[in-house]
Amino acid sequence: MASHRSLDPTSRIHPEPELFVDPSSLIDHFDHLPDSILLLIFNKIGDVKALGRCCVVSRRFHSLVPQVENVVVKVDCVISDDDSSPSSSSSDKNRTPLSQILRVVFGGIVKPFQALGQLLGPKRTNLLNSSGGGSGFLGGSSSSSTLSVGSEDGELEQGGVTHHSPTQVLKNFDEIRFLRIELPSGELTTDDGVLLKWKAEFGSTLDRCVILGAASVIHNKSSDSNDNGVDDGLSSANGAGDDDGSIPESFYTNGGLKLRVVWTISSLIAASARHYLLQPIIAEHKTLDSLVLTDSDGQGELCMNRTQLEELRVKPLSASSASKRTLVPALSMRLQYASHLELSNGVVLKGATLVAIRPSEQASVKSEQASVKKEASDLSWVTASFEEPYRSAAKMLLKRRTYCLEMNAF
């Protein structure tokens, strides 16, 4: 104990001298990375909010971020003019049954797409919540306050916080090649258990579209029973009535076909509305090689490659007179149906339908120049449109009897 105390005074009287560190001698390892490596990192980040945060780190980062080629814009929320009150916002969470879509399609389908237009348009009051810092670049932070003031330049102030549309956010990027915009959810409402997925490609107009639907999806259940009592024109619960690939007569008489028509029209309208609203982004960013507008719940996806983007810039789209969307041309459709489809992972689809769609002019040219290779290519695109397990479902449906349908432009 004494020896320990004898050391203490020495350590107190003669402390070790502190080393002085010159701040200028500190090394920032990022300074040793070339711009090309930093851009590679930023392209891996992609998310526009994270890139906004990077902008405030340093002047160098602020100058490099606008050169990013791969950008992802995730939309936080959609607030239409009718939804500024909490009560209306909560009511939007309740899904409208698909049985009501027919009335919506032919009566007033513009309302949900007005919200989408306000979301994507540069001068709308329904905008992207571009939260997460980088106010000098994106100009905003997260907020869940109610709608208050809309401005002329695509900005929205909510409770003192500024929000921006995707068009406004992206104007600071100079060299975007790959752009992905994700909506919080799909535009179409469905009953619980109903499957509806679509993928569409556009140039100046629709190039092709594929739609996969099912009246009900059963997970890890016995296929002996019809889930939720769904009667979709099935001649029997296990699909024995259409083993030859044909559609049962009851499909036409009990509303099964009418429901598929509603699914098809609704999906095409959703796709054409998205396409119409992307015009300002496409016109402003001429470096784009790929553009995808999708939604977080995986309902629908619109895709455009470089050739299709250039086509839209050269050949303006034809707008529908009914609403703000691209005119859908006359269509040729191939439909396959299975009353019961059991996938390898145990998922069972009841009343499964696959619809492959092309413009009639395009389809007629292909029929004149038909070849096995082209047909295989078409089928490959259809199956590649979906992730598993629905890709397998599409492959199984393609082996069934094909029904050809025509639809006028609308």
N, C-alpha and C positions, 0 to 999 in steps of 0.2 A: 504494500500500500504506500509506504514511504518513498520507495523508488519511483513509483508511478507519479507521486506528487512532485518529485524532484525534476521530472521531465516537463511538467506543465509550465513552470515559470519560463523556461527556456523557449518553449514554443510560443509563449505569449510575448516575451520580450524581443525575440528575434524571429518573427514570422517569415514564412517563405515569401519572397517578393512576387507580386502578381505580374504576370506577363502582359504587356500592353499589345493589343491586337489592333492593327490598323484596318479599319473597315474597308478601305480601298483594296486591301490584299485578299479579301474574301472572294472565293471563286464561285461563280454561278455556272454550273455545268451546262445549263441550257444555252449559255452564250457560245459554247463550243460546238453546239449542234447546228448543222447547216439548215437553211430554210426548207430545203426539200424534205428533210427528216421531220421537222416540225409540222409541215403540211401533211405528211403521211399520218402523223399522230392525230391531227385535227380531222382528217378525213375518216379515220377510224371512229372518232367521237361522233361525228355526224349530227347529233341532236342540236337543233338551233339554239335551245336555251343554254345548254352546256357551253356551246361556242360563244354565246353572249357573255358568260362568266369569264371565259378565257380572255375576252377582249379587254377586260379591266385589269388584267395581271400586269401587263407592260405595254409600252408603245409598240414594241416589236410584234407581240401577239396581236395587237389591235390592227396592225398593218397586214398581217398574214391571214387572219380569219376570213376576210372578204375573198381570198383566193381559193377557198375550200371548194372542192368539186362535188363532194358527196354530202347532201344535206337532207335531214329528216325533220319535218315540222309536225309535232304532235299537238293536235288541238285539244285543249283542256275541256272546254264546254261550249255548247251552242245555246245562245240566248236569242230567241226571236223577239220581235216587237211586242208580241202578245204575252211574252213570258217574263216580264220584268218583275212580277210579284212572286213571292215565295209560294203562294198557293198554286199558281199556274205552273211553276217549275216542278213542284211535287207531282202535279197531275200528269206531266209529261212522262213520268217514270212508269206509268201504267200503260202497258202495251194494248193497243187496239186490236181486237180479234181480226183475223184475216177475213172473216165473213163480211166485215165492213169495208174491206179494201175496194170491192167492186164499186161501191157507191163513191168512194174517194177518187178512184181512177177516172170515172166518167162524170163526176160531179165537181170536185174541187181539189185535185191533187196538188195544186200549186202551193198550198200553204207550207207543207214540209220542205219544199224546195225553195220557197222564199227564205226560210231560215238558212238553208245551205248557201243561197246567194248572198245573204247578208254576211255569212261567215267568210266566204272566199273573196267577195268583191272588194275593190280598193276603197269604195266610198259608201260603206254600209255601216249599220249600227249593230251588227251581230258579228263579233270579232274574236280572233285568237287571243287567248290569255298568254301572252309571251312573257312568262314569269322567269325569274331566276337570275337577276343581276344583269350586268352589262348594259346599264341604262344608256350609255352613249351610243351603243350599237343597236340594241333592241328597244330600249326605252320602256321598261316596265318591270313590275314585280308581281308576284302572285296575289290574288285577291278573290274573295267569293262574294263581294258586295254586290248590291243590285245595280241595274242599269241606270245611269243618270244622264250623261252628256255624250252625244256623238259629234264628231268633228268632220271637217271637210276633207282631210288628207288620209282617211283610212284609220284614224285613231279613235279610241274610246276611253273616256275617263270614268272609272268606276270607283266611287268613294275616294277620289283623289289619286287613284292609280291608273296609269295609262296602259291601254291594251292595243294591240295591232292585229290587222288581218294578215294572213300569209303573204298576200301581195306586198303589203307594206314592209313586213319583216324581211322578205327576200330581196328587196330592192338594193340592199347593201352588199349583196354577193355579186361578184363580177364574172365568175367562171364556173357556175354550177353545171355539172354534166349529168349527175344522177340525183333526182329529186323525188322524195317520197313524202306525201302528206297523209296523215292518219286522222280521221274523224273519230269522235268519241264513241259513235255507234252508227249502224246502218240506218238508212232512211225509212226502210219498210218495216212495219210492225206485223208480228205474227202471233198466233196462239202459242201457248206453252207446248213444247214438244214437237212443233213443226220445224222442219229443216228447209231453209231456203238460202242458196248460195249462188252467186253469179260472178262471171268474169267477162269483161268486154274490152275489145281493142278498137281504137278510133284513129282515123286520119282526119280528113275534113268532115267525114261522116263515119257511120258505123262500119267497121271492117268485118268483125265477127264477134259473136257472143255465145257463151255456153251457160246454161242454167241447170242446177241440180236441186231438186226438191223432193220432199217426202212428207206424207200426211202425219207421220209420227216416227219418232226415233226411240227405240227401246234399248237400254243398256243393261247387259248382264241379266236378262230376264228370259224366261222360257218363251220360245216362239210359238207356243201352242195357243196363246191368248192374244186377243186384239187389244192393244194398249188404250186405256181411257175410252173404250167402247167406240173407237174410230171406225166408221163404216165408209170406206172410200172406194166403193165399187169392187171390193174383193169378193170373188166367188167363194173363197174359203180362206180361213185364217193362215194356212200354211202355203198359200199360193198355188195349190194344185190345179186350180182352174185355169192358169195361164202358163202351163209348162211348155207350150208350144211357142211362147213369146207373144201371143196375141193379147189384145186388151179385151176384158170381159164386157159384155153388153151393158151390165149395170154401171160401168164406168161412165157411160154416156147419159144415163137416165137419172142418176142420183147426185149429179153436180160435180163429179170427179173431174171431168173434162173442163167444165166452166172454171173450176178452181185453178187448174193449170194455166188456162188462158189469163186469168188474173195475175198469177205469179209472173208469167212471161211479160205481160204489158207493164206491170209495176217495175220489174227489174230493168226493162229497157228504158223506161222513163227516168228511173234513178240514174242509170248510166249516162243518158243523154243530158240530164241536168248537170251532172258533174262535168261532163265534157264542155258544155257551154260556158260554165263558170271558170274554166281554166284558161280561157283566151288571154286575159291580161298577163298572166305569168308566162305563157308560151311566147307571146309577142315580145316581152321584155327580155327574156333570157334565151338568146339565140344559140348559146353554147350547149343547150340541153341535148343529151343523148337518150335519156330515159326519164319518163315521168309516170309515177304511180299515185293514184288517189284511192285510198282504201279506208277501212274502218277497223276499230279495235276489236269488234266482235266477229270479224271475218265474214260478214255477210256478202259484201260486194267489193270488187276491185276493178278499177279502170286503168288500162295500161296504154302507153304510147311510146314507140321507139323513135329513133332519130328520123327515119324516113317518113313516118306518120306525122311527126312534129313539123317537118319541113313542108309536107303536103298541106297542113292546116295554114301555115303562114302564106303559102303561095295561092291556095284555093280556099277562100273564106267559106266557113260553114253556112248551111242553110238553117235559119232559126225557125222553130215552130211558132205559128201565129197564136197558139193557145197560151203559151207560157214561155218563160226564159229557159229554154233548153234547145238542144240541137234536134232538127227534124230527123225522125227515124225513117229511112227509106223503105220501100216495099221489100218484104223479107221472104226468104225461103227457109223453112225449118224442118229439121229431122228430129222426130220424137221417139224415144224408147221408154218402155214402161215395164215395171215389175211390181206385182202386188205385194211381194214378200222378198226381201233381199237380206240374207244373213252374211255378215262380213266375218273375216277370220278372227277379229278381236272380240267377237261376241255381240257386237252392235247389230241390231236388226232394224232395217228400214221398211216401213209399211207404206205402200202406195208410192214407190220411188219412181221419179221421172227425170230423164235427161233430155234437154232440148239444146241442139246445136243450131245456131242461127247465122245466116249470111245474107247480105243484100241479094235480091233476086237477080240483078244483072250479073253480079259476081258468080252466083251459083250456076246461071245458064252458061256462062263462058267455061266454067270448070266442067260442066257436064259434056260440052262439046269436045273438050280436050282431056276427057277423063283418062286416068291411068292408075295402075295399081300403086305406083309410087306416090302420086299426089293424094290418093285416098288414104294411104297409110300415114302421110304427113298430117292430114286433117285430123285423123283419129288420135295421133300423137299429141296434137295441140289440145284437144278436148280433155284427154286424161291428165295432161300436165297442168291443167288449170286449177286443180284441187290438191290439197295436202291429204295424206292418209288420215283416217281410213276412207275418206270420200273419193280419193283417187281410185282405189280398188272398186268402189261402188260404180264409178263411171265406166271402168273397164268392163265390169260385168254387164252393165246396161247396154254397152255398145254391141254386145254379142246377141242381143235380142232383136226381135222383129222391128224394122224401122217404119215409121209412119211419116209421110211427107205432108206438110202444111204450108199454106201461103198466107201472108198478112199484108194488107195495104199500108202505104206510108201514113204516118200520123205524127 
